[in-house]
Amino acid sequence: MTELRLYDYAASANCLKVRLLLALLGLRYERVAVDIFAGETLTDDFAAINPARTTPVLELADGSHLPESAAILLYLAEGTRFLPRDRLERAQVLRWLIIEQTDVIPSMGGLRFRLATGRLQASDPEATRRRRAAEAILELFDEHLREREFLVAAHCTIADIANHAYIHVAGEAGVELGRFAAVGRWLERVGAEPGFVNDLEPYPPNAHAGAGRSIYD
């Protein structure tokens, strides 16, 4: 086997950002598809890998397992251009990773998932709340990026990779990305990184409400 193995779900932007960093770093890895909505994270075998029963999970050469996408990005980026050495810049990277987890994912990511799988309709009050939250955080991004090419350093870091994975599909959540010109230019710059990949897949039929078994049902 290769030194790295990624337990992965193709429709998850959390998994996409790990695949993207692996591609940008040119690292070989074995990709293990996990069908979340077929109950594959509910097994005892998967719980031994990650008790939280979520993807992605990175398996290292020594057999240890690292769950949580942000933790995986930090691990893989150590010693590379994607994680600055400067103390303040590293703290700023962490800041934007926290914003991604606390604001970007619940609004854009959570709404994309719920609309695509029939858990919400676009006109539902909860969908409206999440969409407004997405627009508010995109205003923050847009203001920050008006005089910067990337979120932290003069080059792409894991802060950009993590947030790009969700923001580039915000339109699927009904968010008008065209309103945020600086964000649009930033999305293009990240997408122009050598080795960039975007293989995010649509949610399959078994992800729809009531069609499968998962921690989300």
C-alpha positions in Angstrom: 0.0 0.0 0.0 1.0 3.6 -0.3 2.1 5.5 2.9 -1.3 7.3 3.1 -4.8 6.0 2.9 -7.8 8.4 2.8 -11.3 7.2 3.9 -13.4 9.4 1.7 -16.9 10.4 0.6 -16.9 11.9 -2.9 -19.8 14.3 -2.3 -18.3 15.9 0.8 -16.5 19.2 0.6 -14.8 18.2 3.8 -13.2 15.3 1.9 -12.6 17.4 -1.2 -10.3 19.8 0.6 -8.1 17.0 1.7 -8.0 15.5 -1.8 -7.1 19.0 -3.1 -4.2 19.4 -0.7 -2.9 15.9 -1.5 -3.1 16.8 -5.2 -1.3 20.2 -4.8 1.4 18.4 -2.8 1.7 15.7 -5.4 1.3 13.0 -2.7 0.3 9.4 -3.7 -2.4 7.9 -1.5 -4.9 5.1 -1.5 -8.5 6.4 -1.7 -11.0 4.2 0.2 -14.6 5.1 -0.7 -17.0 5.2 2.3 -20.7 5.2 1.5 -22.0 7.2 4.4 -25.7 6.8 3.6 -25.3 3.0 3.1 -24.5 2.8 6.8 -20.8 2.2 6.3 -19.7 4.6 9.0 -22.1 2.9 11.5 -20.1 -0.3 11.7 -17.8 -1.3 14.5 -14.9 -1.5 12.1 -15.3 2.2 11.1 -15.9 3.2 14.7 -12.4 1.7 15.5 -11.0 4.1 12.8 -13.0 7.2 13.9 -15.5 6.9 16.9 -17.2 10.1 15.6 -18.2 8.1 12.5 -17.4 10.9 10.1 -15.2 11.3 7.0 -12.5 12.1 6.1 -10.0 10.0 8.0 -6.4 9.8 7.1 -4.5 6.6 7.8 -0.8 7.0 8.2 2.0 4.5 7.4 2.2 3.4 11.0 -1.5 2.5 11.0 -2.6 5.4 13.1 -5.7 7.3 12.1 -6.3 11.1 11.9 -9.9 12.3 11.6 -11.2 15.8 11.1 -10.4 17.7 7.9 -8.8 20.7 9.5 -6.5 18.5 11.5 -5.6 16.5 8.4 -4.8 19.7 6.5 -2.5 20.9 9.3 -0.7 17.6 9.4 -0.2 17.3 5.6 0.8 21.0 5.2 3.5 21.0 7.9 6.8 22.0 6.4 5.3 23.0 3.1 4.4 26.3 1.5 0.7 25.8 2.4 1.4 26.4 6.1 3.5 29.5 6.9 6.4 29.4 9.3 5.7 32.9 10.6 4.0 32.7 14.0 1.4 35.3 13.3 0.6 34.0 9.8 0.2 30.5 11.3 -2.3 31.9 13.8 -4.1 33.7 11.0 -4.4 30.4 9.1 -6.0 28.9 12.2 -8.3 31.8 12.4 -9.7 31.2 8.9 -9.9 27.4 9.5 -12.0 28.2 12.6 -14.2 30.6 10.5 -14.6 27.8 8.0 -15.8 25.3 10.6 -18.1 27.7 12.6 -19.5 29.9 9.8 -18.9 28.6 6.3 -19.8 25.0 6.8 -23.0 25.4 8.8 -24.3 28.1 6.3 -23.1 27.1 2.8 -22.2 23.5 3.4 -25.1 22.7 5.6 -27.6 24.3 3.3 -26.2 22.7 0.1 -26.6 19.3 1.8 -30.1 19.9 3.0 -31.4 21.3 -0.3 -29.7 18.6 -2.4 -31.1 15.8 -0.3 -34.6 17.1 0.3 -34.1 17.9 4.0 -35.1 21.5 3.3 -36.8 23.4 0.6 -35.4 26.8 -0.6 -38.4 28.7 0.8 -38.2 27.1 4.3 -37.4 29.6 7.1 -34.4 27.5 8.1 -33.0 27.7 4.5 -33.5 31.4 4.5 -31.7 31.7 7.8 -28.7 29.7 6.6 -28.6 31.6 3.3 -28.5 35.0 5.1 -25.7 33.6 7.3 -23.8 32.6 4.2 -24.2 36.0 2.6 -23.0 37.7 5.9 -19.9 35.6 6.0 -19.2 36.2 2.3 -19.4 39.9 3.0 -16.6 39.4 5.5 -14.5 37.4 3.0 -15.1 39.9 0.2 -14.0 42.9 2.3 -10.9 41.0 3.5 -9.9 40.0 -0.1 -10.4 43.3 -1.8 -6.7 44.2 -1.2 -5.3 40.7 -0.9 -4.8 37.8 -3.3 -5.2 35.1 -0.6 -6.6 34.9 2.9 -3.3 35.0 4.8 0.0 35.0 3.0 1.0 36.2 -0.4 0.3 32.7 -1.7 -2.2 29.9 -1.2 -2.4 28.3 2.2 -4.6 25.6 3.7 -6.9 28.5 4.9 -7.7 29.1 1.2 -8.0 25.4 0.4 -10.4 24.7 3.2 -12.7 27.7 2.5 -12.6 27.3 -1.3 -14.0 23.8 -1.0 -17.3 25.1 0.4 -17.5 28.6 -1.1 -17.0 27.5 -4.7 -20.3 25.6 -4.5 -22.2 28.2 -2.5 -24.4 28.7 -5.6 -25.9 25.2 -5.0 -27.2 26.7 -1.7 -28.9 29.5 -3.5 -26.2 32.1 -2.7 -25.5 34.6 -5.5 -21.7 34.5 -5.6 -21.7 37.1 -8.4 -22.4 39.7 -5.7 -19.0 39.2 -4.2 -16.4 40.3 -6.8 -13.3 39.9 -4.6 -14.4 36.4 -3.6 -14.9 35.5 -7.3 -11.4 36.6 -8.2 -10.0 34.7 -5.2 -11.8 31.5 -6.2 -10.2 31.8 -9.7 -6.7 32.3 -8.2 -7.0 29.2 -6.0 -8.4 27.3 -8.9 -5.3 28.2 -10.9 -2.9 26.6 -8.5 -0.7 24.0 -10.2 -2.2 20.5 -9.6 -5.6 21.9 -8.6 -8.5 19.4 -8.7 -12.2 19.7 -8.2 -13.8 16.2 -8.3 -16.6 17.0 -5.9 -19.6 14.8 -6.9 -23.3 15.4 -6.4 -25.1 13.7 -3.5 -26.3 10.3 -4.7 -29.9 9.1 -4.3 -29.3 7.2 -1.1 -28.3 10.5 0.6 -31.9 11.8 0.3 -34.0 12.0 3.5 -35.3 8.6 4.4 -33.4 6.8 1.7 -30.4 5.6 3.7 -28.8 5.0 7.1 -26.3 7.4 8.5 -25.5 9.6 11.5 -27.4 12.3 9.7 -30.8 10.4 9.9 
